[in-house]
């Protein structure tokens, strides 16, 4: 019997969660793994397929998190695992900067055609989202000769020293880890549920900060997530991104889009920028790019990408041949199965059910998102006061029933849904039923 044939297609619990084998492994983890690595949902996974994870106790769990938007096409997709196996049997590593290979070039070609960059594009490959962001900043500073970088309230860009400076939230990402990299400035983000501003009004407020506190002549780039991820799945008001992009162009400031969580079909388009017809000078990608393998990229205008001196970009593992093989297979599956269209369909189903639910539950302040990137913001009834305890309790209630739901948000009060785009309608309905019951328990 093939291993994947034993994986159920429905959520099935054989034990309480975590089960006894997971508890044994949790004890081992405590004795071996640094305490600073967060625990999340302490069930240990043995195998997976599609939207189902099977733990070491045999429980089949429904995944509404996709490993934080990484397994977007689903777990253990045959085309991807076959590509990984074939490449691994050929060679695992040479370092592209030493002896190159076709896979790296092919991924760059695909990105140059797909990513919404202004004009002709070039790409460079890296290992993680944070590494991609750092290199985008390097490129912007080198190409413009300016140093200042502007980011936004509620932003998340990574955990390295520079990307911690770019990230807004202190705990757990920045607390006691300073000093941070200099020449990073912060502007107000469009947050329609909380600021009540139109896109034009929010852009005017942000641009006022950029002009008065930094000055365009000092500003290398504006870096923004078109839909913020860890900050709360905040979708800016219509018109905010186009106005910001237009200001950047008029003032010779580079516009960098961090599409690490929102890219690769997640929002119902290949990239979130496309919802408002915006292009960027530089775009960072990672997460869903390679079906679960570690890979990231910066794609940008050819004049910017080629402005860097030879050797100024790279890294030993960047664009590893196994990861690039996985990326090519992942992109092929996305194109073949129109997973952008599937994400749009999933988003309509999720928002319809959740908005109907919110009409009866005063503890739900907002349901928002695009495609299969949906958030539920929880509040104290009768106010907009964030309710992180309710979000934590609702996620825990879902986890106890074998449904993986993630939290996020600057205030810790947002539930985020990132189901694999391969999830079936029945699986999604099952997961939303469990989530609905959890919200009734915590937000009624």
N, C-alpha and C positions, 0 to 999 in steps of 0.2 A: 504494500500500500504506500502510495506517495504521501509525504508528510502533510501536504496541503489538503488532501482528501479527508483528513480527520478533523478539519476545522469546521465547526458549525457555521451556519449562515444566520443564526439568531442568537440573541443574548440568552445565555443559560448559566445559572448559578448552581453549583454543586456544594459549596460551602459558604459560610459567612466570609465576608471580605475584611481584611486579608485572611486567606486560608492558612492552614498550619504550615505548609511548605514555604509560603511567602513570609510567614512570621519567623521561621527559622533563618531564612535568608536576610530578613531585616536585622536579626540579631548579629549575623555575620557582618552585615553592612556597617552596623554601629561600631564594631570592633576593627573595621578596616578602612572605612571611607571618612574623609575629613568632614567634620561637623558643619562646615560652611556650605556644603552642597545640600540644597533643599530637598526635602523628602517627597513632597507631592502626595500622590496616592500610592501607598506602599504595597502594591501587588507586583510581583515579579513575573515578567512576560516570558513565555517559552516559545511561542510561534504566533503568526498572524496571517491574515488574508483579507483583502478588501477593507471593510470597516470593522472587522472583528479581531480582537486580541485575545489569545488564550493564555491564561496564567499557568504557573507551575502546579497549581492544584486542579487544573482542568476546567476552571470557570471561563466561559466565553463572555467577554466584555465588549460593549459597543463603544467605539472610539469616536467622540465628537470633538477631539482635539488635534488629531493628525500629527502628534508629536510637535505641537506648536507650528502647524501649517507646513510641515516638511513632507509628510506622506500624503500629499494632495491627491495623487492619482490612486491611492490605496496602498495597502501593505502587500508586499511580496507579489507585485505584478509580474506575471511570467516573462514578459518582454524585457523588463528591467533586470530581473534576476538572471535571465539567460545572457544578456549583454555583459553583466558583471562577471559571470562565470567564464564566458568566452575570453574576455580581456584578461582576467586573472590567470588563465591558463597560458596566455601569451607572454605577458610581462606585467609586473606590478609597478615598477618605478624606474625612471631613468633621470628625472629632473628635466623639464622641458627646456630650461635655459642651457643645459649641457648637451643633450642629444634629443631633439624634438621628435614628436609623433603626431600622426594625423588627427587623432581625437581632439586634441587641444584646439587645433585650427578649425575643425568642423564645428565645435561648440561656439567658438567666436563668430564664425560665419552665421550660424543660426541666430545668435543673440543680435548681431548687427542688423539682421533682417526683421527681428521681432520687437526689439525694445524701442519705445517711442522717443528717439533721440532726434534733436534738430539737425537735419542734414546727414551727410555720410558719416558712418560710425566705425569705430574700432573697439575692441574689447581686450581685457586682461583678466585672467582667472586667479582666484585665491581660494582660501580654505573655509572662511567663515564670514558671516555678515559683518561683524565688527572689523575684520581685516579689510573687507571691501570698502566700508565707510572710511577707514583711515586712509586708504589709498586714494579714494575720491577727493578727500581733503588735501592730500599731498599734491595731486594733479592740479586742483583748483589753485592752490597757493603758488605752485611753480609756474603755471601757465599765465596767471594774472600778475604775478609779482606783488600781490597783496596778501595780508595775513589774516584778517578778521573773518570769522565764520559766524553766521547767524543761524540759530536753531529756535525751537518753539517750546512754549509751555506744553507739558505732558509728553514731550518727545522721549523716545527710547531708541538708542542707536548702538548699544553694546556695553561691554564690561571691561574693555581695556582702558588704559589711562586716558587716552584722548577721547574715546567714545563714552567714558563715564562723564567727562566734561560736557559732552554734547547731550547726554541724557539728563532729563529734568528731575526724576524722582530720586530722593535721597535713600530711603530704606526700601529694599536691601542693597541697592546698586552702588551707592556712593558713600554711605555712612562710614566715616573713619578711614577712608581710603585716599584722602587727599595728601599733598596738594595736587591739583589737576592742571591739565594743559591750559596755557593762557590763550588770549585772543578769541574766546568763545563768548558770544552774546546771545541773549534770549529775547524773543518777541512773543506777543500774545497770539495764541492759536484761535482759529475759528472753532467754537464749541457751541453749536446752535442751541442745544438743550439748556446750557448754563448762561450763555451771554446774550441770547436773543437777538443777535445781530445778523443782518443780511451779509452775504458774501462780500459785497462792496464795502459795507461798513467795517467788517472785521479786517479786510485787507487794508483799508485806510488806517486803522489803528495800528496794525503791524508795521506798515510802511512808515508811519510817523516815528515809531521807535527806531527803525533802521536808519532813518535819515538824521534823527536828532541825537541818538546815542552812539552811533557808529560812523555814519557817513559813507556814501557809496564809494568815494575815492579810496576808502580804507578796506572795503568789504570785498573779499575774494568770492564768496559764495553764500547763498541762502540754501540751507539743507532742510528738507521737509519730507515727512512721510505723507503721501497723498491721502491715505487713511491711517491714522495713528493706531499702532498695535498695542503694546503694553500699556500705553497711556489711557486706554479705554475704548478702542475701536471708534475713535472720534472721526466722523465724516464731516469735513468742513462744509459750510454753506455754499450753495452753487455760486460760482463767480469768484470765490476766494482764490483758488489756485490760478485761474487765468489772469486775474489782476496782479497777483504776486509775480507770476512769470513775465508779464508785460513790463512791470516795473524793473525787474532784473535786466531784461533785454535793453530797455531804454537807458539804463544806468551802467551798463557794462559790468554787471554782477552775474556770476554764473548761478544757474538754477539747478540744484542737485536734488533728485528724487530718490528717496530711500524706499524701494519697492521690495524690500527683503521679505516682509510678511504678506504684502498685498499683491505681489506679482504672481505670474504663471497661472492665470485663469481663476484665481481665488475669488475675485470680486465680480465675475460675470463678463469681464473682458480679459485679454491677456495681461494687461497692466491697468492699475487703478487710474493712472493719468488719462487713459483713453476715454473715460466717462465724460470728461469735459474738453476733449480735443486738445489737451496740453502736451507739448513735448518738452524735454529737458536737455540741458547741456551734458549732464552726466547722470547715470542711473545706476544704483547699486542693487544687486540681486543675490539671493541665496535661497535658503529653506527649500521651497518646492522645486528648485531647478533640477535636482538629480534623484528624485524618488526616494531619498533617505541617505544617500551618500553625501559626505561633506564636500561642498563645492560652493563657491561664490564668484561674483564677477563685478567688474566696473565696465560699463559700456558708455561711450561718450563720443562727442564730436571728434572727427578725425584730427582736426588741428590741435585740440586739447590733448588727446591721447598721445599724439606723436610729438608733443612739445617737450616731453620728459626725456632726459638723456638716457642713452642705452645703459641698462643695469639699474636704473632708478625704480623700476617696477619688477616684481617677481617674488620668489620664495621657493624654498626647496620642494614643498609638496603642492604648491599651487597648480591647479589643473591636473591633478593626478590622473593617470590613464584609466584607472578603474572608475573613478568618479566621472570622467568625461564620457566614458561609454554609457554609464547609467544616465547621464544627462541627455544624451542623444536619443536613447530609448524613451526616456520620460517625455521629452518634447514631441516625439513621434506619436506616442499614445495620446497626448493632449490634443494634437492636431487631428488624429484619426477619429477620436471619440467625441470631438467638439466639447471638451470639458469646460470651456468658458461658457458655452450654452447650458451645460448641466449645472454649473455653479449658479447661473442666473435663475434657473428653475428651482433649485434648492432654496435659494434666498427668498423667492416668492412664497414658497411653502412655509418656511420658518417664520418669516415676518407676519404672514397672515394669521398663523396660529398664535404666535406670541402677542401680537397686538390685540387680538380678540381676548386673550387671557388678561392683558393689562387693563382692560376696561373694567374688570371685576376685582382687581387687586391693587389697592391704593399704594402698596409698597413698590410697585414697578413705576419708575419715573419715565423711562424712555426705552424704546426698542429701535435699534438703528443698525445700519450696516449696508453693505452691497454684496450681492452674490452670496457665496457661502462663507461670509465673514460678518457674522451677526452678533450683536451685543444686547444684553439686557442690563440696564442700569437700575440698581435698587436704592431706594431712599426711605427715610422715615416718613410714614404716611402723614399727609398734611403739610409737607415741606419739601424742599429739595436737598435736605441734609443727607449726605451719603450714609448708607447703611452697610458697612463692610461686614458686620456680623451676620446679616442676612445672606449676603453673597457667599460667605464661608459656609454657613449652615446649608444653604441650598446645594452648593457643590458637593458637600459631604453626603447629603441625602441621595444625590444622584450616584455618587461613587458607591455607596452602600448597596445600591440596586444594580451595580455593574455597568453604569453609564459614566464615561469619563467626560467631565465638564471642567473647563478651566476658568479661573478668575483673572482679572486684570484691573487696570485703572489706577490713576494717581491716588485715589482715595480707597482703593481696594474693594470697591462696591459694584464691580461689573462682572457679569458672567459672559464669557465669550465662547461662541460656537464656531468651530473650524472643522466640520466633518470632512472626511475624505470625499472627493468628488465621485468616487465609485460607490458610495453608499446607496443602498436601494431605497425605494420609497417606503417599503414596509419597515426597514431598519430605522429610517429617519422618523417615521411616525411613532415607533416604539420609543425611541430616545426622547422625543418631544413630549410623549405621554408621561414618562418618568420625570422629566424636567418640570412639566406642568404641575404634577403632584407635589414636587419639592417646593415649587414657588407658592403653592397654596398653603403649604405648611409654614412657610417663613415670611410671606408677604401679605397675608390676608388681613 
